[in-house]
Amino acid sequence: MSIKVLYLEDNVWDIELVREALSRGGQFEVKDVRSIEELKEALKSSQFDVVITDLHVLGVEGTEIIEVIRSIAPFIPIIILTGTGSEELALQYLKSGAWDYVIKSSKHIRKLPHTISSVLDRKKLLEEYETTEKALRVFKESISSLIDALPVGVLVYKGEHHIFVNKALEELTGFDRTELLRMPGAGIVHPEDQKMVKERIKLRERGFKVPESYEFRVLRKDGEVRWIEFHTRKIHWGEAEAYLGVFFDITQRKKAEREKEEAFSRLKSLLNEVVEAFSLAVEFRDPYTMGHQKRVSELSVAISNELGLDPEKIEGIRVASLLHDLGKAVGVPLEILNKPSKLNDIEFSFIKAHPEIGWRILKEVDFPWPVSEAVYQHHERLNGSGYPRGLKGDQIIIEARIIGVADVVEAMTSHRPYRPPLSLEEALKEIKENKGILYDPQVVDACLRVFEKGFSFGKD
């Protein structure tokens, strides 16, 4: 498909120079316009991919021509032809809305096809970014709707300030959403339990380790007393840290231990949903790794079962693998994640930092498994060549060894901006050749067996 170029110029020599430069590629269709009226009509047709213009053309001086173009086609890339290589002028062009510039000389004009391709690649990347951001907004709205539909009370709070409540909490307390959001931190708590709840909130905010689950009474708006089992976890709400509180009404459960066990099971299911929701939120930020954490989790669980690990340890591995790249969501710039070429040393240092960032986020969460440490270690290797700490051999926990192998196999067989997907055979060859060097031999053997038995990555 040809690239349609709209060229603004009233100098015959310059027109021929540009046409000659673009004719070599054979992929450009050039239309030159020599009046403002022609320019406006051409832009309104929306048929062009890029505009090339001098700053002194068609009777318009300076950067005003950029304003004319922007007023009609605000998103079309503009390349400026200039007679000087001044950095000051180049900065002025870019601030005015140009995407790039080329010096008008026989030497530099040859770079014009490359410059056009470059700005069109940038435009495509921006469009993909906007699409991803839109999808993320829709996803966040869906998550809010999901939380609002849960049959248990949910409260997002920071200190004494309530940020979000769901419908079930309104029904549980008898207060409407506006009243709950305006209410001080322990406002719905029974007066006799308020001191205990407030002390726990203060201790947690000061960094002390306090139980994440405890019981207290709620005083409803109509005066009825209800017993609550309250579970809380630190989360990121937008750009800020906050706490997610889940309210289980255990008024009836107080009368029977059986009901207590059932409620705990529901809580565990809810926490799994929250973990998976945040895992999906991470992947929505990077469209090229969509589903990566879920697939790594599937393979990690399959390897763990093949190794005969106990179900409780396998559950911890499942949770850790769903969160293993959490650090990328908050610590790695999007342009590095989506860079379509090899990373330089500085850029790769951002990537190498993501296990520690994930560990710092998760270490305060009192999981019943070593989730944060598994996230911290999943890029460590047996011979000490991994990162970020260069751990060796038995210094690496089994959870991280399993996730590390699953991560390598999934990543190699998936598309990345800088390369197409490799075959499963190539991925399995990598872990076989480095068994006992980089990867745990028992984990590698178990991984090979699960694929021999027919394991395949689920489709999203």
N, C-alpha and C positions, 0 to 999 in steps of 0.2 A: 504494500500500500504506500502510495507516494505521500510526501509531506508537503502541505500547501503553505507557501510562504507569501505573505503580503509585504511588498517592498515599497517604501516611501522614498522617492529621490527625484530631483529635478536636474541632476547633473548627468549628462549622457555618458561621460567617461566612467563615473562611479557605477552606473547601471550595468555597463558592460563588464566591469570588474567583478561585481557581485554575481552576475549571471554566469560568468566563466567559472568562478569558484564553485558554484552550486551545480553546474552541469556535469562536473566530474563524477559526482556520486550517483547520478542517474535516478535519484529517488525524490527529487524536489521539483515541485511545480511552482514557478515564480510568477506572480502578477505584480507589476509595478503600477503605482498610482501617482498622478502628478497634480492633484488638486485636493483640497479639503473635502469637496463634495464627493469625489470619487472614493476617498478614504472612508467617509461615513457610510456610503452605500455598501462598500465592500465589507466593512465590519458588521453591519446589520445583517448581512447574509449568513454570518456564523459559519463560513466554509473554510476558514483559515486556521492553521495550527500555531503559527507564530508570525510576529510582525518584526521587520527589520527597518530601522529608520535612522536618518541623520538627525541631529538636534536643530539644524538650521535648514529647514526644508518646507516647501509648499507655502512660503510666506510667513511661517510661524517660527519664532525665535526661542532658543533655550529649551527648558524642560516642559514648556507648554504643550508641545506635541504629545508628550506622554500623557498629560492630563486629558487631552482630546480623545486619545485612544482609550484610556481608562473609563471615561464617561460613557462609552458605548459598549466596550467589551472589557469589563474589569478583570477578568481572569486569564486573558490571553497573554502568553509570554512575550515580552518586548526585548529585543536586542538592539543596542545602540551602536552605530558606526561613528567613530570619532577620529579626528585627525591627530589626536595627542594621546599619549599613554599616561597622563597625569593621574596619580592615585586619588588626588583630591577631587578631580572631575568624576572619576569612576564612582567614588563614594556618593557624590551628588546624584549621579544617574540612578544608583541603586535605591537611595532614599526616596527618589521621586517615583519609583515604581518599576524601573527597568529590572530585568532579570540578569543581564550580562551585557558586556560590551566587547567590540572588536575594533582594533585600530585599522584605519583605512590605508593600508599599504600592501603592495604585492606580496610581501612576506607574511603579514599577519592575516590577510583576507582569506588565505588558504585554510585557516583554522575555522572558518565560518561553518562548514558542515558539522564539524565536531561540536562547536558551541551550540548549534541548533539541537543536535541530538542530546546534549547535556541538559539544556533547559527543559526539553520535553520529558526527559527521564525524571527530572525534579518535579515537574508538574504531575506526572503519573504518581510519584511517591506521595505528594501532597494530597492528591485525590484519594489514594488508598488510605492515607492517615485519617482524612476526614470521614471516610466510610467506616473505618474502625472506631473512631471516636463516636460516631453516631450509633453504631452497634453497641458500644459500651454504655452509652446513655440509656438506650432501650433496655439493655441487660440490667442496669442498675434499677430502672423502673420496675422491671419484672421481678427482681429480687425483693424490692420493697413490697410489691403486691404479694409475693410468696410469703414473706414474713407476716404481712398483715392478715393473711389467710390461715396462719398456723393456729392450732387450737390451744396454744399455751401463750401466756402473757410474755411480751418481749419489750424491753426497755433499753435504749441506748442512752448512756449518761456520762457526764464528766463532772466529777465532784458533786456539788449540789445542783448542777444544771441538767435538766432532762432535755435530750435532743430528739428522741424519736420514741413513740409508743405505738403498739399495734392495737387492733380492734379487740383482741382477746383480753388485753389488759384493761380496756374500758369496761368490758363485761364483768371481769373479775372484781373490780374495785367499785363499780357503780359511778365513777367519775368519767366525764367525757374527755376527749383528747386535749382540748384547750386547757381544761382544768389541770390535767395531769402534767402538761408541759410547763405550766406556770408554777406548779407546786414545788416546794423545796425538796431536797434529796430524799429524806425519810418521811415525807408528808403523809404517805398512805400507811405507814407502819403503825401498829398499835402503840400507844404511848408507853406501855411498859417495856417494849422491845426497842424503842427508838435509840436509846443510849448505846446499846450493843451494835446496832446497824451503823450508826454514825461513826463509832470508833473504828469499825472495820473499814469503812470508806476512807477515813483519814490515814490509817495505817497503810493501806494499799497505795494511796497516792504518795506517801512518803517513801515508798520502796520496800516496806516490810512484807514478808511473805505471810499471807493470811489465807485461811481456807477459802476455796472458790465456791464451796457449796455449804449452805447452812440454812437453818429454819427460823422463821419468825412469823408473827401474826400480822395480818392486814386488817385494818378497820375500814370497812366499806362505807360509802356515803350514807347508806341507810342505817348504819350502826351495827350491822352484822359483822361478826369476827370470823375470819377465815385463816386457816393455817397455810403457810406457803413454804415450799422448798425452793430456795433461790440459788441459781447458778450464775456465775459471772466469769467472763474472760476479757482480757485486754484485746482490742481490735484497732484497726485503722478505719476511721470514718472520714472519708474524703482525705484531706491532707493532715488531719489531726488524730492524735491518739485518744481513744475513748474506751468505754467498757460496755460490753453486751451482757445484759442481765435477762435471764429466763425465769419466769415465775410458773411454778407448778402448784396448783391448788391441791394440797394434801390433807384437807379437812377430813375427808372420808378415809384417806389412807392411814391417818393416825389410828384408826380403829382396827386396822388389819395389816399385818406385815406383808401379806401377799400383794395387796394393792401397792405397797411401797416398792416392792421389787418390780412390778409392772411399770410404775411411773419412772423408775430409774432406767428401765429399758427404753422407754419413750425418749428420755433425756439423751441417752447415748445415740439414738437414731437422729435426734434433732441436731446434736453436735456434729455428727457425720455430715448431715446436710449443710451445715454452716461451713465446715471444712471444705466440702466439695464446691460450695458456692464461691468461697474466696479463692479456691484453686482456679475455677473458671474465670473469675474476675482478673486474675493474673494473666491468663492466656488471651483474653480479649484484647489486652494491650498490645500483644505481639501477634499479628495475624499469621505469621509464618510458622509459629509453633503451636497453633491451635490444636488442642487435644493431646499435646506432648505429655503433660503430667499424668493425665488419665491413662494413657497407654503405658507409660513407665510403671504406674501403679499396678495395672493388670499383669504385666510381666513379672514385677517384683513379687506379687502374691503367688503367681504360678511357680516361680522358683522356690519361694519359701515353703509352699506345700510339698514340692518335690523333695526338699531337704528334710521334711518331716518335722518342721518347727511347730511349737504348740500354738493353738489358735490365738491366744492373747498376744504373743509376740508378733504373729502375722498381722493382727489388727494394727499394731503400732507401726509396722513396716508399711502397711497400706496408707495410713494417715501421713507418715513422713514422706512417702513418695508423691502423694498428692500435693505436698507443700514444698518439695525440694527446690523448686526454682522461684520461691517467693521473693528472694532477694533481688531477682532481676526486675521485678515489677516496680520496686522503689529505688533501686540503686544503679540501674543501667539506663542511660538515655536511649530513647526510641531510635534515634538515628544510628546508634551503634548496633542495636538488636537487628535492624533491618538493612545494615550496610551490605551491598551486593558484591563486596570484594574483601580481600584479606584485611584483617584488623592490624593497625600498627601497635607498637608496644604500649602506648598510653591507653589506647582503646581497649586492648586486651586486659589491661590492669583493672578496668571497670568490670569486665566479665569475671576475672579471677576473684573479685571482691564479693560476688553475690552469695557464696555459701556463708561467709561470715555475717553479711547483712541479714540473711534469713535466720541465722542462729540468734543474732541480737534481738530480732523481732519475737522469736518463739521461746527464748530461754526463760522468760518470766511466766510463761503459761505452764501450769502444773499438769502436763499430760501424764497419764499412767505409763507411758513408754518414753524412751530416749529420743523423742522426735527431733528436738532442736539439735542434738549432737549428731544424729544421722544426717540432717540437712547440712550441718557444718562439715561433715567428713565425706560427702558423696563424690567429691572429685579427688580424694586421696588415693594413692596407689601403693601396692605392696612394697615396691622398691624405693619408696620415698620420693618419687618424681612428681607426685600430685601436688595439689594446692588446696587450701591456703597455708597449711601448717607443715607440709612435708612429712606427714605421719608414715610409719612403716609397719608392716606385718600385723602383729596382734594389737598394736595401738589403734587399729581401725576396727570399729565395732561391726558385728555381723550385719546389722541393719544397713550400714553405709556400704559394705561390700556388695550386698545384693542390689541395692538401688544403683550403685555405680555401674555394675554390669548391665542392668536393664536400661539405664540412661544411655550408655554407649550404643547398644544395639538399636534402640528406638531412634536415636538421633541420626545414626548413619543411614537408616532406611527411610528417613523423612526428608522432604524438600527443605532447603535452606536458601536464603537470598543469594548466597555466594556459590551454590552448587546444586545440581539435581540430586534426587535420592539415589543412594547406592542399593545394590541388591542385598537380600537377606544373607545370601551366601558370603558376600564380602564382609558383612557385619559379623557373622559367626566365625569367619576366618580370622578377623582381628582379635576376638577374645580367645580363640584357640591358640593362636601364635604367641599371645602374651599371657597365657595361663601360667600362674606361678611367678610371673615377672611383674605384671601390673595388676592382674586380677586374681582373686581367690580361686584356687583350682576346684574346690568342691562346688562353689557357686557357678563357675563356668560349666562344669560337667552337668549340673542340674539344669542350667539354661539350655544347653544343647539337647538334653533329654526332653524338655517340655516342647521344644520345636519338633523333635522327632515324633512326639506323640500327637502332633497336630495343632499345637498352639498357634494362633494368629492374632494380630492386633485388631481390636474391635474398630469398626468404622463409626466416625462421629456424625 
